[in-house]
Amino acid sequence: MSAKVLQKLLQSMFRGDRRRAGRYAVGLGDAVVTGRSGTEVTILDLSLTGALIEGADLPPAGAAVTLTHGTLQMPAAVAWSDGGRAGLRFDRPLPVEQLFTIVHSAQFRRGEGLPAALAA
């Protein structure tokens, strides 16, 4: 990863504006959101500060949850929920290395190359 890419990631992480954090399409099934109960979800996209998830019976906005997929276990709050989709805001930023490991493995499974941000 180039120093320029890492610098941009760190700036977006500390800026505090979750909408400006780079989002990466991952399409990961077999994830679980737990709060009062567990719900199977698909992680549609992932960033340093949150995730877009899809599933049935999602928790309402404001609920405290944990997003789990493989080694990923991120405490979060449901920022919004609309039908079968919800936006999660992580309690703390996802480590950069973990984000790119997840993104790379998701894209590798789909037969894609490196994400543009990593190829730079």
N, C-alpha and C positions, 0 to 999 in steps of 0.2 A: 504494500500500500504506500502510495507516495505521501510525502510530507504535506503537500498541498491538500490532498483529500482528507487526511487526518485533521489538519487545521480547520477545514470547513466543518467537519463533523463535530469537533470540539466546540466551535463557535455556535453551532446550532443547538448543541446540548445545553450550553450555559446561557444562551439567550433567553430561555424560558418560554419561548413561543412554540407550543407543540405543533402548530400548523406549518412552521418553517423547518421543522426537522425533516430530513430526507425520508421518504416513505418507499418501501420496497415491497413489491408484490411477491408473496410467498406461497399462497394457496396450500397451507398445511392442514390436513385433516387430522383426526385423532387427538385433537387438543381438548382440554377440559377447563371450564371456568367453574371455580368453586366459591361459594359464599355460604348461604344457608343450605344449599344443595349443590350437587355437581351436575353440570350440563355439558354435553359433548358439543364442540364447536369446530369450525374451520377458521384458521387465521388467514384472512384475505391479504392484509398488508401489515407491515411491521416497521417501526421506527425506533429511535433511541428513547422516545418519550411515551409511546403507546402502540396500540394495535387496533385494527378494524377486524371484528369477528362476525361470524354468521352462524346461526343455529336456532333451534326451537326453544321456547321458554327461557329467554334471556333475562337476566336480572334487570330491574329498573334503574334509571339514572340515579346516581348517588350511592348505589350499593358498593360495598367493599368486597372485592373478589381477589382471587389468585388465578392467574393464567398459567397453565401447565402444558408443556409439550416437550417430551424427552427430558433433557436436563434443564430446560427453561422453567423457572418458577418465579413469576413476577407478581408481587402484590400490586393491586391497581384499584382504581375507582371507575365505575361506569360513568363516562362523561355524558353519553346520550344513548338512547335505545329507541329504535323505530322498527317495529315488526320483527323481522328475523335478523336484523343487523344491529350492532352496537359498537360504539367507540370506547376504548379503554385508555385511561391516562395512568401510566405507571407511577407508583409512589416515589420511585427513584429512577434515574436513567438506566437503561439497559447498557451493560458494558459494551463498548464498541466492538471488541473482539468477538463477543458472543453474537451480536447482531450480524456481523459479516459471516460468521460461521453458519448461522441459520440461513441467511440469504443465499450464500454460495451453495449450501447443500440442497436447498429447495430448487434453485435454478439448475443444478447439476442433474437432479432427478428428472427435471423436465427436458433435459437435453440442450439447455441453453449454455452460452458461454458465461464469462464473468460479467457481473453488473457493470454498467458504464462507469460508475464511480470507482470501482476497483481496477478497471482496466486502464485508467488514466495514469 
